[in-house]
């Protein structure tokens, strides 16, 4: 066995005659365990919160969204529609026509986005699963599904035939408006359901049948604002993009979920980096406490070191003893801290130990990526602090 490693193991598991050094070494060891736990728990909690946040976006956003690069509307021909339907890489697609319009209900007014969807919309997203009252709209009807925030602002009731929800959409065209009455396409709507996702989304959309939205916006039956796509299993993003480009041409832009929520993803990524750096600062402070403890051990073992030098060990080999000792303490602290943190996260993930509300557990997520981040961080910083501490073994110390 390597002599430096053997002596380092003896120093690591034995107690010094100086109680103060034992206490300091113990505090440093406990600090490594605690900082390892803290780093892994923080990363796992953020992973859980990130997944929890993105679940809302994934519920309302398709896997891919196709829009035109010029203007707001584009035409989808029957031939293109047939090719998309027969494509093995596309599981389902929904035709969308949407625009911001003006709504009036019982002398209350609001501007929101009317989103016309076809019968395939439920196959592309899980939006209709977020209904908390009523039913999803029936095709080829005047029924609409409104957001909870819109419903609250308008004091809107379902199937209320005493008060009518009216929608006004500006007619497309050019020139001056002579008669304001003829400047808008109008329709009476009948709310059939209310959805609830989050406050922003609940105040944004009112869903209706695609044909109704096209009529309000003055669009021909084959004109759309977007196509929402659900990919078939085991087909890559590159395959999906190539299929859509070949069928629809070059005048389109294709966005995945990350691109549809670009600001949200950037914010979450920035927060993840901040949490990692903050947690790493705690680890740095702890491991440099370990470096201080090793320096004190070096001073305490000064007479032993002179003996080792006299029996033939080189100063480099003696430095290797304390470098190895620092790594051993770091390694055992890492293993214990990571094991405890993993047990804590798995217990919360599977048994919901901590609850936010009576029905909602605090979100956490065990990810092997976080394990790799913690191991890499602790090992690198452990190497650095052990190297700095062992570097204090100089000729002056060994005199």
N, C-alpha and C positions, 0 to 999 in steps of 0.2 A: 504494500500500500504506500502511496506517496506520503513522505514524512510530514510535509507541510500540512496536508489535508488531515492526517491522523492527529497532529497536535491541535489543529484548528477545531476538530470535533471534540477533543478533550476540553479545550478552553470554552467551547460553546455550551457543553452540558455540565461543566463543573462550576462550583460557586467560588467566588473570591473571598479571601479573609476580610476584605474591606466591604462592609455591608452597604455602604453608599454606592459602590460600583455595581453590586448585585441589584440594588433598587433601580439604578439608572438603566442598566441593561434590561431588566424586566419591563420597565416603562417603555423602552424603545421597542421591545418585542411585541408588547400589547398594542403599541401604537401602530406597528406594521399590520397586525391583524385587523385593528379597527379601521385603518385607512383603506385597506384592501376591501373590507366589507362595504365601507362607505362608497368607494368608487364603483363597485359592482352594483350596489343597490341603487345609486343615483342613475347609472346608465340603464338599468332594468326598468326603473320607474319611468324614466323618460321614454324608453321604447314602448312601454304600455300606454303612456299618454299620447305618444305619436300615433300608435295604431288606433287608439280610441278616437283621436281627432280625424284621422284619415278615413275611418269607417263612415263618417258622415259624408265626406266628399265622395267616397266610393258608392254610397247609396244613391247619390243624385247624379253622378257623372258616369258616362259610358266608358268602356275601355278605350275606345277611339272615337274621335269626332271629326267629321269632314266638313269643311267650309270652303267657300270660294275665295280666291285671292283678289278678285275684282268685284267691287260692289258688295251687296248684301245677299242677293238671291242667285240661285243657279237652277238650271233645268236638269231633270233626271228623266231620260228617255225610257221607254218600255224595254228596249234592247239592253240598256245598261242595268236596269232593275233585274232583268232575267239573269244576266251574267253574275250579278252580285248574289242572287238567290242560289245559283248553282255552284258558286265558288266553294271549294272544300275548306278554305281557310276562314270563312265567315260563317259563324253559327246563326246570327240573326242581325238584322239592321232595321232601324226605325227612321221614318221620314219626319222631319221637323220643320215647322214654320212658326217663327216667333218674332215678336216686336213689342216695344213699349207702347201701351195704349192707355186710354182714360176710362175709368169705371165710376159709376154712380149708383148708390144704393141708399134709398130712404133719405135723400138730401145730403148724404155724406159722399165725399169724393176721394179718389185715390188714383195715382198713376202707378201701374205695375206692368209686368211683362206677361202678355198672353202667349202661351206655348201650345201650339197645336201638335198633337201626337197621333200616330196611327195605332192600330191594334197590336203591333209588334213592340210597342214601347215597353210593356211589362216584361217581355222576353230579353230586352237589352239591359235594363236596369231593374233594381229592386225598389224603385220609388214608391210604387203602390203599396208596399208593405209598411210604409210610414204613415198610412192613414190611421188616425186615432178616433175618428168618428165618421159615419156614413159609408159610402161605397165609391169605388172608382167609376169614372164616367163611362157611359155606354156609347159605343161607336154610332156615328151618324145621328147624333142628338145635340141639343143645346145645353147639355149638362156640362158642368165645370167642377173642378176640384181646386179649392183655394188653400192658401197657406194659413196657419193658425194666427200669425200676426196680422194678415190682411183681414181675416175674419173678425179679429178683435177690434181693429180700427173702424171697420164698417158696421160692427154689431150685427154680423151676418148670420142668418139662420138657414138651415137646410130645408129645401122644399117649402120655402115660405112664399106662397102664392099671393099673399096680401101686399108684399113689397117685392119689387122686381130689381134684379141686378142688371144694369144696362152697361154696354160697352160701346165706346166710340173710338174708331180708328180713322186717321186721316186718309182720304182717298189719294192714291198716287196721281201725279199729273203736274202740269206746269201752268203758269199764268195766275192772274189775280182771282181771288174768291169774291164772287158777287153775292152769293146767297150762302151764309154760314150754315144753314140747314142742310145744304147739299154738299158740304165740304167733308162730311164724315160718313163712313159706313157704320151702321148701327145694328145692334142685335140685342135681344133679351136672353139672359142666361139663367140657368137654374142650378144652383149649387147642390151637388149630390154628396160631397165629402170634404173633409178638412184634413190636411196632412200637417205633420210636425217633424221637422228635422233639426233646425237650429234657427235662431232669431233672424239671421241674415237671409237664409233661404226661405223662411216662412213669410217674409215680407216681399219676396221677389216675384214669384210665379203664380199665375192662375192657369191651370191646364184645361184644354178643351180639345174637341175633335179636330183633326187635321183639316178636313174640308171646311169647317167653320172658320178656322184661322185664315185659311187661304181666301175665303170669301171676304172676310173683314179687311184683309190687307190688299185686296184687289189682285190676287195672284192667280195665274192659270193653274189647273190641277196638277201639273207636273213640276211646278216651281217650288223650291224649298229654300230655307235658310241653312239647313244642316242635315247631315246624315249621322246618326249615332250607331256605332258598330259594336257588336260583341264578337270576339274572336273565337274560332273553334279551338278545342283543346289541342295542345302539342303543336301549335303553329306559332312561329316566332313573329316578333314585331316587323322584322324585315319582310317576311312573306306577306303580312297584312298590307304593309305600305306598297309593296310591289303590285299586289292584286288591285288595290284601289287606284293606283296611278295608271295601270294599264286599262282599267275599265272606264275611269272618269276623266282621264287626260291629265295634263300638266297644270291646268288652271285651278288646282285645289291645294289646300293646306290640311295636313293631317296632324292632329294633336292626340297624344296619349294622356293618361290621367295626370301624370306629373306636369306636363305642359299646360293642361287645363287649369291646374292649381299651382302655377309657377310661384306666385308670391307666398302661398302657404308652405310649399316645400322648402323654399329658401329660408323662410322664417324658422321652420322646424330644424333645418340643418344648422342655422346660426345658433339656435338655442342649444342644440346638441354639443356643438363645439364649445360654447361657453360653459356648459355643465361639466364637460370633460376637463377643460382647463382649470376650472375652480376646484374640482375634486383632485386633480393632479397636484395642485399647489399644496393641498393638505398632505398628500403622499410625500412630496418633496420635503416638507418640514419634518415629517416623521422620520424619513430615512436619513436626514442629516442629524437628527437626534441620535440615530444609530451610529452614525459616523463619530459623533462626540463620545458616545459610550465606548466605541472601539479604541479611540485615542486614550481614554482613561484606563482601559484595560492594558494598553501598551505601556503606559507609565507604571501601572501597578505590577506588571510582569517584567519590569526592566532588568531585575537581577537574573530572571530565568533566561532572558534574551541574551545576556552576556554569556551565560553558560552554553547556550546553543551555538553562539558565535565561536566560542573556544573549542567546541567539539567538532567544528568543521562546517556548520551551516553558513551560507553566504548571506549578506544583507538582503539580497533579492529573495532568497528562500524564506527568510524571516518575514519579509513583507508579504510573501505569499500566504503565510499562516493567517495573518489578520485579514487579508483579502478574502480568503476562503471562509474564515469565521463570519465575516459580514454577509457573504453570499448564503451561508447555511442558515443564519438567523432570518435573512430575507426570504429564503425558500420556504422554511417552515411557517413563517408568518403568512406568506402568500397562500400556502396550501390550506392552513387552518381558516384564515379569513375568507378565502374563496368558497370553501366548503360550507361554512356557516351562512354566508350570504346567499349561496345557491339554495340551501335548505329553506331559508327565509322567503326567498322569491318564489320557489316552487310551492311552498305552503300557501302563500297568498294567492298564487295563480290557480291552484286546484281546490283550495278549501275556503277562499275568501275570508281570511282572518280579520282584515281591516275593511270596514264598509264606509263608503261616503254617505249613502242613504240606506234605508232599510232594504232596498232592492238592487243597489249598485255597489259592487266591490271596487276598492281602489285599483285602478288598472296598472298591472305590471306585466312584463314579458321576459321570460328567460330566452336569451339568444346566445348561441355559441360565439357569435361575433363579439359580443361584449366580454365573454370569457377571454378571448384572444387579446382584446384591447387591454384588459386588466393585467393579464400575465405579461404582455410585452412592456407595459408601462412600469410595473413593479420591478421586473427583472432589469430593465435598462437603468432605472434610477438606483436600484440596489447595487448594480455594477459600478456606477459612478461614485456613490457614497462610500462603498467599500474601497475603491481605488484611492479616493482622496484620503480616507482614514489610514490605510496601509502605507501611504506615501510619507507619513510622519515618522516612520521607522528610518531614521538617518544615522550616520556615523556618530553624531553627537549624542543621540539617545543610547547607542550601544557602547559608549565609552565607559 
